[in-house]
Amino acid sequence: MVKDNFVQTFLESRLTTLHNASAPSVTNYKQKIIAFIVATVLISLLPILHIGVFYAKIWVPQKGYIDKRTCSNTCFDTIFRGSYENPGATPYKHVYFNATWQTSRIWIFTVVFILLAYESIKYLIPLMRRRKLRTSMFCLYLVNLYPHYYSWWSYFSYYNEDFYNYFKHHFMFTVTEIIATCIVLNLCNRKNEVVSWKVLAIVSINLMHILVSGLDQFVSHVLQGKGTNFQSARDIGLMIPDSLHVIIPIWQLFMSAKNREVRLNELCNREEIIMCIVFISIFTLIGRIM
């Protein structure tokens, strides 16, 4: 009887241990599946809404119909078609691409942006499920989807059309934008404290964006009305996220100071503020030169 009780107790303890060990893995598995589905839907919808809805139905609905039976393309090198097709008047295809270094870079940029989008969503889903999401920072993440998508589309266009006049300028924006988004993602987790250096980093980067784009295109296209409807809509769509990335983090830091019952300037070191001013000044100048 004692032996039977011992065996039963041992089996129960092992089964309990196995259950406790497997529970987190099952939860993680569910989170990964949800993140994968959300990322797939979001990333798939963006170009569909961009080209299939906004471009085709709103911006350029007057574009003519393409007759697939009679059209041809003489600029297709057909390398990716192997021996099935040769250069010349090749028949219609939904996607053409030539075997060039530009195409490889389009592919690289696309893969990088997709992976970054997926990783960010994979990071956010568990926070949502555990109710540890900081709403204000999540809103910043959402409003910055358009600038990031616009960056990918711009690089696609630069390489696709061999037009690089604004490449360096845009690349600086993209790198700093990604840095700001990484900090925003970190602050999406309520466990991560809202500290001055994170807030000032976000604010500095986006103030620089505002100064460069404001002096560059926003004033001319939007305020002076010299831009086309598309240019004005684009500039507004880029300016709003930058502005919110200045307002919301400062408000969040103010609320943090209020909760601690300290003054806002007590949370910020003098050195941090000086570094922010230097960063904004230098990179605004660089942005203007580029």
Secondary structure, DSSP 8 states (H G I E B T S, - for coil): -HHHHHHHHHHHHHHHHHHHHHHHHHHHHHHHHHHHHHHHHHHHHHHIIIIIIIIIIIISTT-----TTT-EESS---GGGGGG--SSSEE--S----SSHHHHHHHHHHHHHHHHHHHHHHHHHHHHHTT-B-HHHHHHHHHTHHHHHHHHHHHHHHHHHT--TTHHHHHHHHHHHHHHHHHHHHHHBTTS---HHHHHHHHHHHHHHHHHHIIIIIIIIIIS--S-HHHHHHHHHHHHHHHHHHHHHHHHHHHHHHHHT--GGGTS-HHHHHHHHHHHHHHHHHHHH-
